[in-house]
Amino acid sequence: MEPLSPIALGFLGSLAAGSLTAVGAIPVLFGRIPSRSTRDLLLGFAAGVMLAASFFSLIIPALDAAEGQFENAAAPAAIVCLAILLGMGAVALMNEKLPHEHFKSGREGPDADSLRRVWLFIIAITIHNFPEGLAVGVGFGADGFSGGLPLAIGIGLQNAPEGLAVAVSLLGEGYSKSRAWGIAALTGLVEPVGGLLGAGIISISEPLLPWGLAFAAGAMLYVISHEIIPETHRSGHQNRATLGLAVGLVIMLFLDVWLGG
């Protein structure tokens, strides 16, 4: 049996990670919803995983890849810094140009009165989840199984509390348990699209490797700063959220060293 190509691995890995969004939302089907402080702890964990993945699984490999292409010591750092900013800017642009809605902070982006509120929310989660799938795909495209597996596991772990948060928010808006779970599950399916794109681009052009790795890191860093951390601090549970962030960060660091080494 021939081994799977990096593109196939990127798609399947990001699909598996995205599917854990549905797994995380399962408690709403049984009416067992954790307290807000526990949900903030779990979202803090998600932020820690994404933060560690951005640096240890994406930015450091991006620097290593760029150093292999250029003799000038300043060039690799400049490329990675620029790609990070481009990644952050791309998500910020989507955040500004696409109509969407967060249940806590309200509508953002252009006016879209014709869109139902649930679709605005789905667009918001899509903006959030696409960079995660992109990161997993880039990881597999850059270094095959060893490069993508830690990212797929880490992103999958942090998708579970995000899926729960989505489903709970939808319940609060009056949606049934099954529909809230179904919409939460669907929001994870954008990740394999990002994974396929990320793995495909990196596999086609090796010089794009440091750019792709750092771009994906920048996109995730924007989501961490703009969405996840503010949400975990909104209800006064900063200490629990910070504890979750610390645990998520060290677990992702351990996974990256153990599985990626």
Secondary structure by P-SEA (a helix, b strand, c coil): cccccaaaaaaaaaaaaaaaaaaaaccccccccccaaaaaaaaaaaaaaaaaaaccccaaaaaaaaaaccccaaaaaaaaaaaaaaaaaaaaaaaaccccccccccccccccccccaaaaaaaaaaaacaaaaaaaaaaaaaccccccaaaaaaaaaaaaaaaaaaaaaaaaacccaaaaaaaaaaaacaaaaaaaaaaaaaaacccaaaaaaaaaaaaaaaaaacccccccccccaaaaaaaaaaaaaaaaaaaaaaccc
